[in-house]
Amino acid sequence: MNTGSRGRLCIVGIGPGDPDLMTLKARTVIESSDTIVGYTKYIDLIGDIIKGKKVVSTGMTHEIQRCILAIEDALKGNTVSLVCSGDPGIYAMAGLVFEIMKEGYSDALSGMDISIVPGVTALTASAALLGAPLMHDFATISLSDRLTPWALIEKRLYAASEADFVIALYNPRSRGRRDHLRRAVEIVLEFRSPSTPAGVVRAASRENEEVIITRIDSIPYDLVDMESTVIIGNSETFVWDRFVITPRGYNKKYSRFDGNK
Ligand SMILES: C[S@@+](CC[C@H](N)C(=O)[O-])C[C@H]1O[C@@H](n2cnc3c(N)ncnc32)[C@H](O)[C@@H]1O
């Protein structure tokens, strides 16, 4: 509904899939929006709470179009939610909206309220399913070379591996990029033991969720797809029962029996 007032553009993270993992704020903002813009798959995930609203959905690789549609609708005075999976500021749309506005809509900025609503990212949703693999420093690296040259991705893989970061891989494998994950693992193996724990989480908190705990030399590549996040432990990460755990260091610093020293 165009109220004639300032438009509102909310860039909203809807979490990894399960409605229970969407924040209350995200839900409230979406429910109070006139227009919902998003990738078709994410729109499907929130079907229950957007009934009766104007919905604009586009396919994958139409990110710029989605941002422009959302900006233009907000400029008409509407409240618009541009929805993203996980968190909107992590490999998603928040930055792109600002880049597009800076380039083509900077005069309109003062006439619009823009806010970012954070969400549970695939990284934390996946880590929670695996146990506690992110208890120490970690690096996230996207293996998608659609927007980033592969040489730079390799450079980051080398740096993170050498510095013993826990490594979380987003966009690990797709039909068009079958061997990127294998190459990434080869790089990590130059610095880490083949028995280093690795977790593959597919479709975290969605109907087809799958959690695999393995070693880096045994990652089941064929099961990894674009709905998966792969987490590779550091040199201290261990598996206990069905959990992957990276020590934070407390046990080295404090004795369990003497209390805090
Ligand atoms: C374009 S990025 C979007 C990330 C998103 N903004 C976030 O914060 O989670 C897409 C990648 O996120 C990861 N991903 C997204 N949803 C996931 C889920 N439910 N389970 C596991 N990985 C997921 C996959 O690596 C996928 O290829």
PDBQT file of the ligand as one rigid body, heavy atoms in Angstrom, charges set to zero:
ROOT
HETATM    1  C1  LIG A 301      24.677 -17.365  -1.692  1.00  0.00    +0.000 C 
HETATM    2  S1  LIG A 301      25.128 -18.180  -0.211  1.00  0.00    +0.000 S 
HETATM    3  C2  LIG A 301      23.942 -17.496   0.877  1.00  0.00    +0.000 C 
HETATM    4  C3  LIG A 301      24.378 -17.486   2.314  1.00  0.00    +0.000 C 
HETATM    5  C4  LIG A 301      23.336 -16.921   3.240  1.00  0.00    +0.000 C 
HETATM    6  N1  LIG A 301      23.184 -15.507   3.061  1.00  0.00    +0.000 N 
HETATM    7  C5  LIG A 301      23.622 -17.247   4.691  1.00  0.00    +0.000 C 
HETATM    8  O1  LIG A 301      23.897 -16.329   5.470  1.00  0.00    +0.000 OA
HETATM    9  O2  LIG A 301      23.543 -18.412   5.060  1.00  0.00    +0.000 OA
HETATM   10  C6  LIG A 301      24.491 -19.785  -0.527  1.00  0.00    +0.000 C 
HETATM   11  C7  LIG A 301      25.295 -20.843   0.181  1.00  0.00    +0.000 C 
HETATM   12  O3  LIG A 301      24.989 -20.841   1.571  1.00  0.00    +0.000 OA
HETATM   13  C8  LIG A 301      25.013 -22.147   2.087  1.00  0.00    +0.000 C 
HETATM   14  N2  LIG A 301      23.669 -22.494   2.598  1.00  0.00    +0.000 N 
HETATM   15  C9  LIG A 301      22.572 -21.733   2.486  1.00  0.00    +0.000 A 
HETATM   16  N3  LIG A 301      21.546 -22.313   3.130  1.00  0.00    +0.000 NA
HETATM   17  C10 LIG A 301      22.015 -23.469   3.650  1.00  0.00    +0.000 A 
HETATM   18  C11 LIG A 301      21.423 -24.509   4.425  1.00  0.00    +0.000 A 
HETATM   19  N4  LIG A 301      20.159 -24.459   4.806  1.00  0.00    +0.000 N 
HETATM   20  N5  LIG A 301      22.209 -25.559   4.787  1.00  0.00    +0.000 NA
HETATM   21  C12 LIG A 301      23.511 -25.609   4.453  1.00  0.00    +0.000 A 
HETATM   22  N6  LIG A 301      24.120 -24.641   3.716  1.00  0.00    +0.000 NA
HETATM   23  C13 LIG A 301      23.376 -23.596   3.307  1.00  0.00    +0.000 A 
HETATM   24  C14 LIG A 301      25.423 -23.070   0.925  1.00  0.00    +0.000 C 
HETATM   25  O4  LIG A 301      26.839 -23.196   0.956  1.00  0.00    +0.000 OA
HETATM   26  C15 LIG A 301      24.978 -22.262  -0.262  1.00  0.00    +0.000 C 
HETATM   27  O5  LIG A 301      25.698 -22.622  -1.431  1.00  0.00    +0.000 OA
ENDROOT
TORSDOF 0
